[in-house]
Amino acid sequence: MCLGIPGKIIEITSTENKLARVDVAGVKRQINIACIVDDDHPPESCVGDWVLVHVGFAMVRINEEEATRTLELLRKMGEMQDEIKAMQKSEEDNS
Amino acid sequence: MKYVDEFRDPEQARKWLGKISALAKLAQAGKDRPLHIMEVCGGHTHTIFRYGIKQMLPQEIELVHGPGCPVCVLPMGRVDDCVALAEHPEVILTTFGDAMRVPGSQKSLHQAKAEGADVRMVYSPTDALSIARKHPDKEVVFFALGFETTMPSTALTVLQAEEEGIGNFSLFCNHITIIPTIKAILDSPDLQLDGFLGPGHVSMIIGQHPYSFIAKQYKKPLVISGFEPLDILQSIWMILSQLKEHRHEIENQYGRIVQSEGNHNALSAIEKVFEVREFFEWRGLGSIEHSGVRVREGYARYDAERKFSIPNLKIADPKSCQCGEVLRGTLKPKDCKVFGTTCKPETPLGALMVSTEGACAAYYSYGQIDSNQIIS
């Protein structure tokens, strides 16, 4: 559960509730972005940003190089599959 | 160098290992035992075993595995309480997958589910909230677990439930905090530690400052570290440099993720929803002052402990189980009496064998590697 997976914000689904659709290793799901928005980064400016996603919440903005490297490492270690599966399943159950 | 070649950049790994070897003797000078460096975080434990880092290090350095796997430190009584909640007919109990197989004194959540309790695995607390929206006739309880890394997500989910006026959602709160835990470890008389690898993602939330007391009062170095094997090697080298120069500071190797002041929005959500408990019970470590949080009075309607009467029993671990000594770093997993015999990942006796971040499970899967295979 402490594993963070990089994802890319593809659209803002609710400015008010600070929700975004994020592509996490090919799975697109709703992610809460409340922890990474502030006056300098209003929700609408976050599209295209890479973030580290923990249990459905974007916790920190990262650069693309870091994102790519982390994804590659997680894939290689075989660490990501369970988390991605859980993410995919919950998205299907709840959509 | 079979395992070193698995690193993203084997050249870099060799370079750091060389630098570590060059420093190790100097850093250990004056001690009649190896240097003990504790990795507090279960994610680090996993990387260390997965990449055979333990075996690559010179003999002057011994890594001690800390209590940073939240599932592993959950006492049996809390698991029993959670099972009791799950068995209420009106309850849908939602949990992260890691917690399903943690043994209680009678059964795990997994077994409770097999016996008919409505237990559902979720990826996020927001999924639990979605289930609550869909089942207004049921009470949806989320088994909230983890250090500060997952705490903001549960706090924000409670705030969302309040915003939407959802009344059938609550937390069974077992969140724990890192600082009192490290303090308890530093105060334990049978443990000699020389430095810490600080947790990466907890620090992303709380920042660098809360660790200051470790350097100031206890005069130990702590280096906040990333999760890649190269991060860990570099962090170990940073700790050795401090030891060699007789410095004790809080340093941040994981600057690409961890800001020194932490995450403001996450911290304020935590502050709003949770308050510190006087004591929280840990498996193997006993009761640690101020080490857990509970839901604040103002959010009582989201607190399963207030909504339901919970047995709240204290259950001792099985006698044969030595999780406590392993958690305190005084016993190596392989030296536990039941390691690999009656306690295996498929049939765990103790919690450390359950999660992939648990020291015993990591040791069982990767720890039996002969060091000659690695440094050849």
Interface residues (C-beta under 8 A of the other chain):
Chain A: M1 C2 L3 G4 N17 Q30 N32 A34 C35 I36 V37 D38 L52 H54 V55 G56 F57 M59 V60 I62 N63 E66 R69 T70 E72 L73 K76 M77 D82 E83 A86 M87 K89 S90 D93 N94
Chain B: E6 R8 C41 G42 G43 R50 P70 V71 F96 G97 D98 M121 V122 Y123 S124 P125 T126 D127 S130 I131 L145 G146 F147 T149 T150 P152 S153 L156 Q160 E163 H201 M204 I205 E228 R256 I257 N263 H264 N265 A266 A269 E357
